[in-house]
Amino acid sequence: MLYRLTFALNEEVIVTTEMTSDKEDLVGVTEEAFEQIEQEYGPQAALNLVAFSLLKLEGLKDI
């Protein structure tokens, strides 16, 4: 599945990226997202996020 991950490290730095996951449940994907943030920005960044959003992009149906 394809997801759009958006998070704010502080008031000035907002990151938006896409990530893929084989996991079906939102909890598993959220864990992977936090692992990705931790790997790229460090463990302290994952603990101190100002905002966090995860949007599933695959499987969305047009209304």
Backbone hydrogen bonds in HBPLUS format (Angstrom, degrees):
<---DONOR---> <-ACCEPTOR-->    atom                        ^
c    i                          cat <-CA-CA->   ^        H-A-AA   ^      H-
h    n   atom  resd res      DA  || num        DHA   H-A  angle D-A-AA Bond
n    s   type  num  typ     dist DA aas  dist angle  dist       angle   num
A0021-SER N   A0001-MET O   2.96 MM  20  5.37 147.5  2.06 144.5 154.1     1
A0057-LEU N   A0002-LEU O   2.74 MM  55  5.38 161.1  1.77 147.2 151.9     2
A0058-GLU N   A0002-LEU O   3.40 MM  56  5.33 153.3  2.47 136.0 136.2     3
A0003-TYR N   A0019-MET O   2.77 MM  16  5.28 162.3  1.80 167.0 171.4     4
A0019-MET N   A0003-TYR O   2.85 MM  16  5.28 158.6  1.90 147.1 153.5     5
A0004-ARG N   A0055-LEU O   2.76 MM  51  5.08 157.0  1.81 147.1 154.8     6
A0055-LEU N   A0004-ARG O   2.94 MM  51  5.08 163.4  1.97 143.7 149.2     7
A0005-LEU N   A0017-THR O   2.71 MM  12  5.29 160.1  1.74 162.0 168.0     8
A0017-THR N   A0005-LEU O   2.83 MM  12  5.29 158.9  1.87 153.1 160.4     9
A0006-THR N   A0053-SER O   2.93 MM  47  5.09 170.3  1.94 148.6 151.2    10
A0053-SER N   A0006-THR O   2.72 MM  47  5.09 143.4  1.86 164.7 167.1    11
A0007-PHE N   A0015-VAL O   2.89 MM   8  5.42 154.4  1.95 151.7 160.3    12
A0015-VAL N   A0007-PHE O   2.80 MM   8  5.42 167.9  1.82 170.6 169.2    13
A0008-ALA N   A0051-ALA O   3.01 MM  43  5.03 156.3  2.07 127.7 131.5    14
A0050-VAL N   A0008-ALA O   2.87 MM  42  5.25 164.5  1.89 157.1 158.7    15
A0009-LEU N   A0013-VAL O   2.86 MM   4  5.51 150.3  1.95 159.4 168.8    16
A0029-VAL N   A0025-ASP O   3.19 MM   4  6.50 159.9  2.23 150.9 156.8    17
A0030-THR N   A0026-LEU O   2.86 MM   4  5.96 154.8  1.92 145.3 152.6    18
A0031-GLU N   A0027-VAL O   3.01 MM   4  6.27 153.9  2.08 147.6 154.2    19
A0032-GLU N   A0028-GLY O   3.08 MM   4  6.39 156.4  2.14 143.8 149.8    20
A0033-ALA N   A0029-VAL O   2.86 MM   4  6.15 152.1  1.94 148.1 156.4    21
A0034-PHE N   A0030-THR O   2.98 MM   4  6.26 160.2  2.02 152.2 156.1    22
A0035-GLU N   A0031-GLU O   2.99 MM   4  6.24 150.8  2.08 145.7 154.2    23
A0036-GLN N   A0032-GLU O   2.91 MM   4  6.17 152.6  1.99 147.3 154.6    24
A0037-ILE N   A0033-ALA O   2.95 MM   4  6.28 159.2  1.99 151.2 156.5    25
A0038-GLU N   A0034-PHE O   2.90 MM   4  6.05 160.4  1.93 145.4 151.2    26
A0039-GLN N   A0035-GLU O   2.91 MM   4  6.12 156.0  1.97 148.0 154.1    27
A0040-GLU N   A0036-GLN O   3.00 MM   4  6.17 159.8  2.04 150.6 155.7    28
A0041-TYR N   A0037-ILE O   2.79 MM   4  5.66 157.9  1.84 154.0 159.7    29
A0042-GLY N   A0038-GLU O   2.84 MM   4  4.51 136.5  2.03 121.0 127.5    30
A0045-ALA N   A0042-GLY O   3.18 MM   3  5.53 127.8  2.47 105.2 117.3    31
A0047-LEU N   A0043-PRO O   3.27 MM   4  6.55 142.5  2.42 141.5 151.1    32
A0048-ASN N   A0044-GLN O   3.06 MM   4  6.21 137.1  2.25 143.7 154.9    33
A0048-ASN N   A0045-ALA O   3.23 MM   3  5.18 130.0  2.49  94.5 107.3    34
